[in-house]
């Protein structure tokens, strides 16, 4: 299993708008039968992300498919990405993690 984690840096004034954007991303992932969640750090180090989005994947191919589909059709996804990028303090960080099975 894999985890794709997207970290977003936003100013406090834009926090609720960013949460709304990420909720839309969570809903899109769930509509594609993926387990997804919004993470709100209670503490963070210097330069740490204000908000995070995680989605569980069974293969790395799912990551590409999810990123291509986005939150709707191509036009809707483009509008969503443009509007969200306007409130980001920096480009999002994307991490791909493999879940280690400890068996």
N, C-alpha and C positions, 0 to 999 in steps of 0.2 A: 504494500500500500504506500501511497505517496501523499504528501500534503503540499499544496501550493499556498504560500502565504504572501499576501500583498500588504505592505505597510505604507500608510499614508500620513503625511505630515501636513497638518492644517493649523491655522491660527484659531485661538479659542473662540473668536467671534463667528467662525465658520464651522464650528464643531457639529452643531445640529444638522446643518445642511449636508455635511459630509456623511453623517450617520444615515440620513435619508438616502443619499446616493448609494451607500454600501448596502443598505437594506434591500435596495432594488437589485443589486448584484447577488445577494444571498437568495432572493426569491427566484432569480433567473437560474442559478445553480440548482436549486431545489426542484424547479420545473423540469430540469434535465436529469432528475433522479440522482443528484449528487448531494452528499452531506456537506453543508456549508454553515459557517457561523461568523458573526461579527465579534471581534475581540476589542474590548475597551480597557487599555492598561490602567491600572489603579496607581501604579508608580512607573516611572521610566527614567532611564539614565540620560545623560547629556546627549542630545541629538536623537533620542529615541522617537519612534513613531507615535503619533497621537492616537491612531486607530489602525486596526488590522482586520483583514478579511482572510479566512481560511476555507479551503475546499479540499475534501478528501477525494483521491483519485485511485483507481485500481491500476492504471497504466499512464505512462507519460503521454501517450496519444490522446488521452482524454483531456489533458491540459490544452493541447493545440485546438482540439474541437471546441472546448469551452471558450477559449479566447476568441476563436473565429465567430462563434454564435453571439457572444456578448449578451446584451439584455433585450434583444428583440431582433428586428430585421436590420440590415446594414445601415439604413438611414437613421433609425431610432438609436442604434448603438453609437453611431457617430455623434449624434446630438448629445447623448448621455455623456460620452467621453469628453466632448468639448466643454460642456457645462461643468462637469466635475473637475476638469483640469484647471478651470478658472479660479477655483478656491484652494487648490493645492499649493502649499508653500514650496514644494520641490517635486520632481517626478517620483512616482511610487517606486518602492523597492519590491522586487519579486524574488522570493526564495522558493526553491523546489527542494523538498526534504523527503527522504525515504524513511519509512517507519521500520525500525529494526525489530524483528520478531525474536524475543529472548528465549525461545524454546530450546 
